[in-house]
Amino acid sequence: MQNRRIRAAVLTAAALSALVAAPAAATTPAAPGRTAQHVEYFTEDGHPAHTTVAASPTPARPLRPAVRGDGAVTPVVTNGPVGTKLDVVFVGDGYTAGEQDAFHAAVRAKWAKISAVEPYASYRQLFNVWAVDAVSRESGVSGDPAPDVVKDTALRSRFFCDGIERLLCVDTGRVEQYAAKAPAADLVVVLSHSSKYGGAGYNDVVSGPGYDGVATASSDNARSDQIAVHETGHSLGKLADEYQYDEYGTYTGAEPGESNISTLTADPMGAQRAKWYRWLGRTSPDGGTVGTYEGGGYYPKGLYRPTDNSLMRSLGREFNLPGREAMIAGFYRHARVLSPAPGTPDNGGTVRRGQGVGVRLPVPTATLHWYVDGREARAARGKTTVVPARLGVPADGRPHTLTAKGADLTDAVLDPELGKRLRGELTWRVVR
């Protein structure tokens, strides 16, 4: 079913376009006959790097059907119907049947840390979060603490992947089958049962329709959540990496498509009204002033980034102002600014004249207006619950129209075209 498909990856092909154009800092060939996957990982000091690993095959049949509780789905955060919210799916690995409660606790803890980072923090109500149980035969993760440690786990999580200690690989074909059990999946994160620092952002997953990638993170390491947040910068924000490899030299190609790297310096950017020109000169939450800083998209020369050191360059930082705007755009690709409250019919439904009609707004910066047959009921501005009769819907036996219009007026978005996407409306037919 369409709502069961995974609609957004945690690492996109756009973020890796520069990798295709130039040699990576460290790569290994894929196994013969198998598709290679580019992965991003982070060293112990938080420095990002890339490598290439062999792609995982698609399992031929459903996994481990005899294990009780395997594949069970638990709602962790519910803010609205699927289709109106951005759905995040966590899949656990290295948890036995008796450890699934520990996995659920890890999901809650990890999501609390992820959603504390802006702009997630301001948009928590735009998200649903699901936990999918993957029951492992053994507890823990291969490669923890040493490369000779091997554990029998559902998703085959392992450190020392490709000989790199902090690279935490999984069988992405198996991940797909588990993630697809959730009602919907816009972001997918594997929590591997370990306190060892590590993680990865996958791309080029080819195992099924609608599935593009996955992020991995160790469940009990205090810093691994930053890896997941960085990877969502690629998938949701469509942001490029802002770090560089010295051996890449000077970029001489066309203007990149990503919004946070450019061939333009500040003056021509402003003159051409290009990229992040609206933010130039503003103080950014990651420190300093938005400008054009040379080095980004893997190139030390010829490409510029908005700030000196944002989360797209180093872990432990904030998204810069252009990055936050891009992330909000990503949120609203999947979620709506306005959705029906529980008990209220969906858009296009029918309500009674004396029935309470409610809506949900995701952020305090959103405005709300109500209309009866196209005319605003001014006294109801900002109210999230109304009764059509009290708004002036006549009891004349004829059908009438009730409309709610919402708009997110956040100052974190300056692009007027994007602002149009931060609007929405719901309409109901009112009967006696």
SEMI-582740 format. One record per residue (C-alpha): z, y, x; residue number from 1. Coordinates in nm, 3 decimals, decimal comma. Layout:
% SEMI-582740
+---------+---------+---------+-----+
!      up !   north !    east !   n !
+---------+---------+---------+-----+
!       Z !       Y !       X ! NUM !
...
+---------+---------+---------+-----+
END
This chain:
% SEMI-582740
+---------+---------+---------+-----+
!      up !   north !    east !   n !
+---------+---------+---------+-----+
!   0,000 !   0,000 !   0,000 !   1 !
!  -0,075 !   0,352 !   0,115 !   2 !
!   0,287 !   0,468 !   0,104 !   3 !
!   0,382 !   0,177 !   0,331 !   4 !
!   0,148 !   0,284 !   0,607 !   5 !
!   0,265 !   0,466 !   0,913 !   6 !
!   0,105 !   0,806 !   0,895 !   7 !
!   0,205 !   0,983 !   1,218 !   8 !
!   0,261 !   0,872 !   1,576 !   9 !
!   0,532 !   0,987 !   1,810 !  10 !
!   0,281 !   1,043 !   2,088 !  11 !
!  -0,072 !   1,157 !   2,006 !  12 !
!  -0,402 !   1,117 !   2,184 !  13 !
!  -0,436 !   1,495 !   2,204 !  14 !
!  -0,125 !   1,515 !   2,418 !  15 !
!  -0,285 !   1,271 !   2,663 !  16 !
!  -0,635 !   1,415 !   2,680 !  17 !
!  -0,567 !   1,553 !   3,025 !  18 !
!  -0,463 !   1,207 !   3,137 !  19 !
!  -0,803 !   1,074 !   3,046 !  20 !
!  -0,976 !   1,353 !   3,235 !  21 !
!  -0,782 !   1,308 !   3,558 !  22 !
!  -0,593 !   1,033 !   3,744 !  23 !
!  -0,230 !   0,987 !   3,640 !  24 !
!   0,054 !   1,014 !   3,885 !  25 !
!   0,128 !   0,643 !   3,858 !  26 !
!  -0,083 !   0,389 !   3,671 !  27 !
!  -0,127 !   0,014 !   3,663 !  28 !
!  -0,424 !  -0,173 !   3,519 !  29 !
!  -0,391 !  -0,347 !   3,187 !  30 !
!  -0,394 !  -0,725 !   3,173 !  31 !
!  -0,749 !  -0,869 !   3,149 !  32 !
!  -0,883 !  -0,879 !   2,796 !  33 !
!  -0,613 !  -0,650 !   2,652 !  34 !
!  -0,622 !  -0,284 !   2,559 !  35 !
!  -0,419 !  -0,049 !   2,779 !  36 !
!  -0,153 !   0,178 !   2,635 !  37 !
!  -0,056 !   0,510 !   2,788 !  38 !
!   0,320 !   0,564 !   2,783 !  39 !
!   0,537 !   0,860 !   2,872 !  40 !
!   0,882 !   0,801 !   3,018 !  41 !
!   1,160 !   1,002 !   3,181 !  42 !
!   1,335 !   0,945 !   3,511 !  43 !
!   1,713 !   0,953 !   3,538 !  44 !
!   1,710 !   1,326 !   3,612 !  45 !
!   1,502 !   1,393 !   3,298 !  46 !
!   1,173 !   1,445 !   3,480 !  47 !
!   0,875 !   1,319 !   3,272 !  48 !
!   0,601 !   1,091 !   3,401 !  49 !
!   0,321 !   0,868 !   3,272 !  50 !
!   0,195 !   0,521 !   3,336 !  51 !
!  -0,029 !   0,263 !   3,167 !  52 !
!   0,084 !  -0,074 !   3,037 !  53 !
!  -0,093 !  -0,362 !   2,864 !  54 !
!  -0,114 !  -0,332 !   2,486 !  55 !
!   0,089 !  -0,565 !   2,266 !  56 !
!  -0,102 !  -0,809 !   2,045 !  57 !
!  -0,070 !  -0,800 !   1,668 !  58 !
!   0,146 !  -1,092 !   1,546 !  59 !
!  -0,060 !  -1,343 !   1,348 !  60 !
!   0,206 !  -1,394 !   1,080 !  61 !
!   0,529 !  -1,231 !   0,953 !  62 !
!   0,808 !  -1,250 !   1,204 !  63 !
!   1,116 !  -1,472 !   1,192 !  64 !
!   1,112 !  -1,542 !   0,816 !  65 !
!   1,402 !  -1,789 !   0,842 !  66 !
!   1,653 !  -1,534 !   0,974 !  67 !
!   1,872 !  -1,406 !   0,692 !  68 !
!   1,870 !  -1,027 !   0,658 !  69 !
!   1,575 !  -0,982 !   0,892 !  70 !
!   1,357 !  -0,693 !   0,775 !  71 !
!   1,617 !  -0,551 !   0,538 !  72 !
!   1,571 !  -0,179 !   0,471 !  73 !
!   1,866 !   0,059 !   0,432 !  74 !
!   1,836 !   0,426 !   0,327 !  75 !
!   2,042 !   0,631 !   0,572 !  76 !
!   1,951 !   0,981 !   0,450 !  77 !
!   1,788 !   1,043 !   0,112 !  78 !
!   1,675 !   1,395 !   0,030 !  79 !
!   1,400 !   1,326 !  -0,220 !  80 !
!   1,117 !   1,096 !  -0,328 !  81 !
!   0,881 !   0,946 !  -0,072 !  82 !
!   0,578 !   1,172 !  -0,055 !  83 !
!   0,785 !   1,490 !  -0,084 !  84 !
!   0,984 !   1,437 !   0,238 !  85 !
!   0,912 !   1,343 !   0,598 !  86 !
!   1,019 !   0,979 !   0,639 !  87 !
!   1,175 !   0,872 !   0,969 !  88 !
!   1,208 !   0,498 !   1,032 !  89 !
!   1,448 !   0,352 !   1,289 !  90 !
!   1,402 !  -0,013 !   1,386 !  91 !
!   1,674 !  -0,185 !   1,586 !  92 !
!   1,629 !  -0,435 !   1,867 !  93 !
!   1,882 !  -0,647 !   2,052 !  94 !
!   2,116 !  -0,662 !   1,754 !  95 !
!   2,217 !  -1,006 !   1,625 !  96 !
!   2,276 !  -1,082 !   1,256 !  97 !
!   2,642 !  -0,991 !   1,295 !  98 !
!   2,564 !  -0,660 !   1,471 !  99 !
!   2,349 !  -0,489 !   1,210 ! 100 !
!   2,636 !  -0,263 !   1,104 ! 101 !
!   2,650 !  -0,142 !   1,465 ! 102 !
!   2,277 !  -0,070 !   1,448 ! 103 !
!   2,323 !   0,136 !   1,131 ! 104 !
!   2,604 !   0,331 !   1,298 ! 105 !
!   2,374 !   0,395 !   1,596 ! 106 !
!   2,101 !   0,524 !   1,363 ! 107 !
!   2,342 !   0,768 !   1,201 ! 108 !
!   2,468 !   0,888 !   1,539 ! 109 !
!   2,120 !   0,922 !   1,688 ! 110 !
!   1,981 !   1,105 !   1,386 ! 111 !
!   2,280 !   1,343 !   1,394 ! 112 !
!   2,189 !   1,438 !   1,750 ! 113 !
!   1,815 !   1,464 !   1,686 ! 114 !
!   1,867 !   1,673 !   1,373 ! 115 !
!   2,100 !   1,907 !   1,560 ! 116 !
!   1,802 !   2,035 !   1,762 ! 117 !
!   1,608 !   2,329 !   1,617 ! 118 !
!   1,400 !   2,340 !   1,410 ! 119 !
!   1,525 !   2,002 !   1,284 ! 120 !
!   1,867 !   2,157 !   1,223 ! 121 !
!   1,732 !   2,419 !   0,983 ! 122 !
!   1,514 !   2,164 !   0,801 ! 123 !
!   1,744 !   1,862 !   0,764 ! 124 !
!   1,679 !   1,849 !   0,390 ! 125 !
!   1,308 !   1,786 !   0,451 ! 126 !
!   1,379 !   1,437 !   0,588 ! 127 !
!   1,447 !   1,089 !   0,460 ! 128 !
!   1,579 !   0,839 !   0,716 ! 129 !
!   1,546 !   0,460 !   0,691 ! 130 !
!   1,693 !   0,178 !   0,900 ! 131 !
!   1,499 !  -0,149 !   0,927 ! 132 !
!   1,694 !  -0,451 !   1,052 ! 133 !
!   1,524 !  -0,663 !   1,316 ! 134 !
!   1,758 !  -0,956 !   1,379 ! 135 !
!   1,762 !  -1,076 !   1,741 ! 136 !
!   1,881 !  -1,413 !   1,868 ! 137 !
!   2,067 !  -1,249 !   2,155 ! 138 !
!   2,255 !  -0,920 !   2,186 ! 139 !
!   2,136 !  -0,659 !   2,433 ! 140 !
!   1,814 !  -0,573 !   2,613 ! 141 !
!   1,620 !  -0,737 !   2,892 ! 142 !
!   1,652 !  -0,554 !   3,222 ! 143 !
!   2,005 !  -0,431 !   3,152 ! 144 !
!   2,166 !  -0,398 !   3,396 ! 145 !
!   1,928 !  -0,572 !   3,638 ! 146 !
!   1,561 !  -0,673 !   3,625 ! 147 !
!   1,644 !  -1,044 !   3,623 ! 148 !
!   1,838 !  -1,019 !   3,294 ! 149 !
!   1,631 !  -1,163 !   3,007 ! 150 !
!   1,735 !  -1,144 !   2,640 ! 151 !
!   1,567 !  -1,306 !   2,339 ! 152 !
!   1,521 !  -1,009 !   2,105 ! 153 !
!   1,305 !  -0,946 !   1,800 ! 154 !
!   1,097 !  -0,665 !   1,952 ! 155 !
!   1,107 !  -0,776 !   2,318 ! 156 !
!   1,272 !  -0,456 !   2,445 ! 157 !
!   1,291 !  -0,444 !   2,822 ! 158 !
!   1,380 !  -0,202 !   3,100 ! 159 !
!   1,201 !  -0,221 !   3,436 ! 160 !
!   0,876 !  -0,236 !   3,239 ! 161 !
!   0,584 !  -0,217 !   3,482 ! 162 !
!   0,848 !  -0,219 !   3,757 ! 163 !
!   0,990 !   0,117 !   3,642 ! 164 !
!   1,362 !   0,095 !   3,574 ! 165 !
!   1,390 !   0,364 !   3,304 ! 166 !
!   1,072 !   0,267 !   3,119 ! 167 !
!   1,188 !   0,089 !   2,801 ! 168 !
!   0,894 !  -0,111 !   2,661 ! 169 !
!   0,866 !  -0,302 !   2,333 ! 170 !
!   0,616 !  -0,528 !   2,162 ! 171 !
!   0,444 !  -0,264 !   1,949 ! 172 !
!   0,271 !  -0,522 !   1,732 ! 173 !
!   0,611 !  -0,649 !   1,622 ! 174 !
!   0,736 !  -0,294 !   1,572 ! 175 !
!   0,451 !  -0,229 !   1,332 ! 176 !
!   0,543 !  -0,520 !   1,109 ! 177 !
!   0,904 !  -0,410 !   1,083 ! 178 !
!   0,831 !  -0,039 !   1,035 ! 179 !
!   0,588 !  -0,121 !   0,754 ! 180 !
!   0,875 !  -0,265 !   0,551 ! 181 !
!   1,012 !   0,086 !   0,489 ! 182 !
!   0,882 !   0,272 !   0,181 ! 183 !
!   0,699 !   0,513 !   0,413 ! 184 !
!   0,697 !   0,597 !   0,782 ! 185 !
!   0,590 !   0,929 !   0,930 ! 186 !
!   0,791 !   0,887 !   1,252 ! 187 !
!   0,902 !   0,558 !   1,408 ! 188 !
!   1,183 !   0,517 !   1,663 ! 189 !
!   1,302 !   0,190 !   1,812 ! 190 !
!   1,671 !   0,187 !   1,904 ! 191 !
!   1,726 !  -0,079 !   2,168 ! 192 !
!   2,085 !  -0,206 !   2,194 ! 193 !
!   2,192 !  -0,067 !   2,531 ! 194 !
!   2,390 !   0,211 !   2,692 ! 195 !
!   2,146 !   0,228 !   2,983 ! 196 !
!   1,944 !   0,551 !   3,002 ! 197 !
!   1,579 !   0,500 !   2,913 ! 198 !
!   1,300 !   0,522 !   2,661 ! 199 !
!   0,927 !   0,566 !   2,618 ! 200 !
!   0,660 !   0,733 !   2,408 ! 201 !
!   0,364 !   0,508 !   2,329 ! 202 !
!   0,004 !   0,595 !   2,252 ! 203 !
!  -0,314 !   0,394 !   2,186 ! 204 !
!  -0,143 !   0,135 !   1,969 ! 205 !
!  -0,434 !  -0,044 !   1,807 ! 206 !
!  -0,262 !  -0,315 !   1,605 ! 207 !
!  -0,314 !  -0,188 !   1,252 ! 208 !
!  -0,454 !   0,081 !   1,021 ! 209 !
!  -0,257 !   0,402 !   0,999 ! 210 !
!  -0,041 !   0,312 !   1,298 ! 211 !
!  -0,066 !   0,520 !   1,612 ! 212 !
!   0,248 !   0,500 !   1,821 ! 213 !
!   0,621 !   0,462 !   1,864 ! 214 !
!   0,912 !   0,607 !   2,059 ! 215 !
!   1,183 !   0,394 !   2,214 ! 216 !
!   1,537 !   0,498 !   2,309 ! 217 !
!   1,851 !   0,318 !   2,419 ! 218 !
!   2,095 !   0,320 !   2,129 ! 219 !
!   2,418 !   0,404 !   2,305 ! 220 !
!   2,312 !   0,646 !   2,576 ! 221 !
!   2,410 !   1,007 !   2,508 ! 222 !
!   2,086 !   1,149 !   2,651 ! 223 !
!   1,823 !   0,915 !   2,510 ! 224 !
!   1,789 !   1,112 !   2,186 ! 225 !
!   1,623 !   1,392 !   2,386 ! 226 !
!   1,341 !   1,152 !   2,471 ! 227 !
!   1,274 !   1,094 !   2,101 ! 228 !
!   1,283 !   1,467 !   2,026 ! 229 !
!   1,034 !   1,542 !   2,304 ! 230 !
!   0,798 !   1,274 !   2,173 ! 231 !
!   0,806 !   1,425 !   1,823 ! 232 !
!   0,683 !   1,745 !   1,985 ! 233 !
!   0,360 !   1,555 !   2,044 ! 234 !
!   0,332 !   1,382 !   1,708 ! 235 !
!   0,461 !   1,645 !   1,467 ! 236 !
!   0,402 !   1,964 !   1,664 ! 237 !
!   0,075 !   1,847 !   1,823 ! 238 !
!   0,216 !   2,006 !   2,138 ! 239 !
!   0,096 !   1,938 !   2,491 ! 240 !
!   0,327 !   1,855 !   2,776 ! 241 !
!   0,415 !   2,170 !   2,966 ! 242 !
!   0,483 !   2,003 !   3,301 ! 243 !
!   0,238 !   1,937 !   3,583 ! 244 !
!   0,144 !   1,704 !   3,866 ! 245 !
!   0,066 !   1,884 !   4,191 ! 246 !
!  -0,222 !   1,646 !   4,267 ! 247 !
!  -0,407 !   1,754 !   3,954 ! 248 !
!  -0,505 !   2,082 !   4,120 ! 249 !
!  -0,677 !   2,353 !   3,915 ! 250 !
!  -0,791 !   2,313 !   3,556 ! 251 !
!  -1,153 !   2,423 !   3,503 ! 252 !
!  -1,226 !   2,285 !   3,158 ! 253 !
!  -1,257 !   2,442 !   2,812 ! 254 !
!  -0,972 !   2,601 !   2,620 ! 255 !
!  -0,737 !   2,316 !   2,518 ! 256 !
!  -0,685 !   2,241 !   2,153 ! 257 !
!  -0,305 !   2,226 !   2,171 ! 258 !
!  -0,126 !   2,542 !   2,064 ! 259 !
!   0,114 !   2,565 !   2,361 ! 260 !
!  -0,123 !   2,559 !   2,660 ! 261 !
!  -0,406 !   2,800 !   2,734 ! 262 !
!  -0,647 !   2,918 !   2,998 ! 263 !
!  -0,561 !   3,277 !   2,898 ! 264 !
!  -0,300 !   3,503 !   3,051 ! 265 !
!  -0,101 !   3,745 !   2,836 ! 266 !
!  -0,339 !   4,045 !   2,826 ! 267 !
!  -0,658 !   3,859 !   2,726 ! 268 !
!  -0,454 !   3,639 !   2,491 ! 269 !
!  -0,330 !   3,946 !   2,310 ! 270 !
!  -0,672 !   4,110 !   2,310 ! 271 !
!  -0,834 !   3,797 !   2,167 ! 272 !
!  -0,548 !   3,732 !   1,921 ! 273 !
!  -0,537 !   3,376 !   2,051 ! 274 !
!  -0,280 !   3,097 !   2,074 ! 275 !
!   0,079 !   3,231 !   2,081 ! 276 !
!  -0,012 !   3,603 !   2,101 ! 277 !
!   0,216 !   3,688 !   1,808 ! 278 !
!   0,516 !   3,569 !   2,007 ! 279 !
!   0,442 !   3,751 !   2,334 ! 280 !
!   0,737 !   3,957 !   2,456 ! 281 !
!   0,994 !   3,795 !   2,226 ! 282 !
!   1,312 !   3,634 !   2,357 ! 283 !
!   1,283 !   3,256 !   2,327 ! 284 !
!   1,571 !   3,015 !   2,253 ! 285 !
!   1,489 !   2,808 !   2,563 ! 286 !
!   1,558 !   3,113 !   2,781 ! 287 !
!   1,360 !   3,414 !   2,893 ! 288 !
!   1,069 !   3,592 !   2,731 ! 289 !
!   0,756 !   3,444 !   2,581 ! 290 !
!   0,462 !   3,516 !   2,809 ! 291 !
!   0,211 !   3,310 !   3,008 ! 292 !
!   0,360 !   3,095 !   3,284 ! 293 !
!   0,117 !   2,909 !   3,508 ! 294 !
!   0,138 !   2,530 !   3,507 ! 295 !
!   0,112 !   2,296 !   3,210 ! 296 !
!  -0,090 !   2,017 !   3,053 ! 297 !
!  -0,039 !   1,829 !   3,386 ! 298 !
!  -0,220 !   2,100 !   3,588 ! 299 !
!  -0,031 !   2,332 !   3,826 ! 300 !
!  -0,312 !   2,588 !   3,821 ! 301 !
!  -0,553 !   2,719 !   3,558 ! 302 !
!  -0,337 !   2,643 !   3,250 ! 303 !
!  -0,050 !   2,851 !   3,114 ! 304 !
!   0,254 !   2,768 !   2,898 ! 305 !
!   0,457 !   3,005 !   2,674 ! 306 !
!   0,792 !   2,993 !   2,859 ! 307 !
!   0,933 !   2,885 !   3,191 ! 308 !
!   1,112 !   2,566 !   3,088 ! 309 !
!   1,110 !   2,437 !   2,730 ! 310 !
!   1,180 !   2,090 !   2,593 ! 311 !
!   0,812 !   2,007 !   2,637 ! 312 !
!   0,863 !   2,054 !   3,011 ! 313 !
!   1,217 !   1,920 !   3,071 ! 314 !
!   1,471 !   1,725 !   2,868 ! 315 !
!   1,790 !   1,900 !   2,765 ! 316 !
!   1,608 !   2,221 !   2,672 ! 317 !
!   1,512 !   2,384 !   2,339 ! 318 !
!   1,169 !   2,411 !   2,185 ! 319 !
!   1,031 !   2,757 !   2,265 ! 320 !
!   0,931 !   2,992 !   1,982 ! 321 !
!   0,565 !   2,880 !   1,961 ! 322 !
!   0,687 !   2,520 !   1,978 ! 323 !
!   0,928 !   2,569 !   1,690 ! 324 !
!   0,652 !   2,717 !   1,477 ! 325 !
!   0,430 !   2,418 !   1,558 ! 326 !
!   0,710 !   2,175 !   1,469 ! 327 !
!   0,764 !   2,343 !   1,132 ! 328 !
!   0,391 !   2,310 !   1,067 ! 329 !
!   0,428 !   1,940 !   1,142 ! 330 !
!   0,720 !   1,902 !   0,903 ! 331 !
!   0,516 !   2,051 !   0,622 ! 332 !
!   0,221 !   1,823 !   0,685 ! 333 !
!   0,436 !   1,548 !   0,535 ! 334 !
!   0,700 !   1,724 !   0,326 ! 335 !
!   0,686 !   1,977 !   0,044 ! 336 !
!   0,868 !   2,306 !   0,012 ! 337 !
!   0,950 !   2,222 !  -0,349 ! 338 !
!   1,031 !   1,887 !  -0,512 ! 339 !
!   1,181 !   1,777 !  -0,846 ! 340 !
!   1,556 !   1,725 !  -0,857 ! 341 !
!   1,688 !   1,382 !  -0,964 ! 342 !
!   1,635 !   1,333 !  -1,336 ! 343 !
!   1,349 !   1,584 !  -1,356 ! 344 !
!   0,996 !   1,449 !  -1,417 ! 345 !
!   0,741 !   1,473 !  -1,139 ! 346 !
!   0,481 !   1,745 !  -1,117 ! 347 !
!   0,257 !   1,737 !  -1,424 ! 348 !
!   0,517 !   1,560 !  -1,638 ! 349 !
!   0,655 !   1,649 !  -1,979 ! 350 !
!   0,995 !   1,804 !  -2,051 ! 351 !
!   1,171 !   1,896 !  -2,373 ! 352 !
!   1,244 !   2,254 !  -2,468 ! 353 !
!   1,620 !   2,202 !  -2,448 ! 354 !
!   1,614 !   1,982 !  -2,137 ! 355 !
!   1,752 !   2,090 !  -1,799 ! 356 !
!   1,478 !   2,111 !  -1,536 ! 357 !
!   1,578 !   2,112 !  -1,170 ! 358 !
!   1,409 !   2,149 !  -0,832 ! 359 !
!   1,508 !   2,108 !  -0,469 ! 360 !
!   1,447 !   2,367 !  -0,199 ! 361 !
!   1,479 !   2,248 !   0,162 ! 362 !
!   1,599 !   2,564 !   0,334 ! 363 !
!   1,802 !   2,875 !   0,248 ! 364 !
!   1,508 !   3,094 !   0,353 ! 365 !
!   1,305 !   2,966 !   0,055 ! 366 !
!   1,248 !   3,181 !  -0,254 ! 367 !
!   1,208 !   3,044 !  -0,607 ! 368 !
!   1,038 !   3,192 !  -0,915 ! 369 !
!   0,995 !   3,047 !  -1,267 ! 370 !
!   0,708 !   3,112 !  -1,507 ! 371 !
!   0,654 !   3,040 !  -1,877 ! 372 !
!   0,287 !   3,024 !  -1,970 ! 373 !
!   0,207 !   3,222 !  -1,655 ! 374 !
!   0,461 !   3,500 !  -1,713 ! 375 !
!   0,759 !   3,521 !  -1,478 ! 376 !
!   1,109 !   3,473 !  -1,618 ! 377 !
!   1,269 !   3,727 !  -1,384 ! 378 !
!   1,628 !   3,644 !  -1,481 ! 379 !
!   1,580 !   3,292 !  -1,343 ! 380 !
!   1,480 !   3,395 !  -0,990 ! 381 !
!   1,651 !   3,175 !  -0,734 ! 382 !
!   1,800 !   2,934 !  -0,988 ! 383 !
!   1,739 !   2,569 !  -0,904 ! 384 !
!   1,812 !   2,449 !  -1,259 ! 385 !
!   1,682 !   2,606 !  -1,582 ! 386 !
!   1,647 !   2,519 !  -1,952 ! 387 !
!   1,302 !   2,610 !  -2,092 ! 388 !
!   1,445 !   2,734 !  -2,424 ! 389 !
!   1,667 !   2,983 !  -2,241 ! 390 !
!   1,367 !   3,112 !  -2,050 ! 391 !
!   1,197 !   3,208 !  -2,375 ! 392 !
!   0,984 !   2,904 !  -2,453 ! 393 !
!   0,929 !   2,942 !  -2,830 ! 394 !
!   1,008 !   2,668 !  -3,082 ! 395 !
!   0,668 !   2,699 !  -3,249 ! 396 !
!   0,563 !   2,336 !  -3,219 ! 397 !
!   0,288 !   2,412 !  -2,970 ! 398 !
!   0,291 !   2,289 !  -2,607 ! 399 !
!   0,383 !   2,542 !  -2,340 ! 400 !
!   0,377 !   2,543 !  -1,960 ! 401 !
!   0,678 !   2,578 !  -1,728 ! 402 !
!   0,605 !   2,645 !  -1,360 ! 403 !
!   0,831 !   2,672 !  -1,053 ! 404 !
!   0,693 !   2,838 !  -0,738 ! 405 !
!   0,870 !   2,816 !  -0,403 ! 406 !
!   0,799 !   2,968 !  -0,062 ! 407 !
!   0,968 !   2,921 !   0,274 ! 408 !
!   0,987 !   3,272 !   0,425 ! 409 !
!   1,136 !   3,167 !   0,759 ! 410 !
!   1,102 !   3,413 !   1,046 ! 411 !
!   1,028 !   3,115 !   1,272 ! 412 !
!   0,668 !   3,124 !   1,143 ! 413 !
!   0,445 !   3,423 !   1,221 ! 414 !
!   0,103 !   3,271 !   1,154 ! 415 !
!  -0,001 !   3,386 !   0,803 ! 416 !
!  -0,236 !   3,088 !   0,759 ! 417 !
!   0,052 !   2,853 !   0,830 ! 418 !
!   0,266 !   3,058 !   0,594 ! 419 !
!   0,033 !   2,960 !   0,310 ! 420 !
!   0,123 !   2,597 !   0,368 ! 421 !
!   0,492 !   2,680 !   0,333 ! 422 !
!   0,442 !   2,738 !  -0,039 ! 423 !
!   0,436 !   2,505 !  -0,333 ! 424 !
!   0,461 !   2,483 !  -0,708 ! 425 !
!   0,553 !   2,235 !  -0,979 ! 426 !
!   0,435 !   2,249 !  -1,340 ! 427 !
!   0,555 !   2,074 !  -1,655 ! 428 !
!   0,434 !   2,059 !  -2,014 ! 429 !
!   0,712 !   2,169 !  -2,250 ! 430 !
!   0,737 !   2,007 !  -2,593 ! 431 !
!   0,992 !   2,030 !  -2,877 ! 432 !
+---------+---------+---------+-----+
END
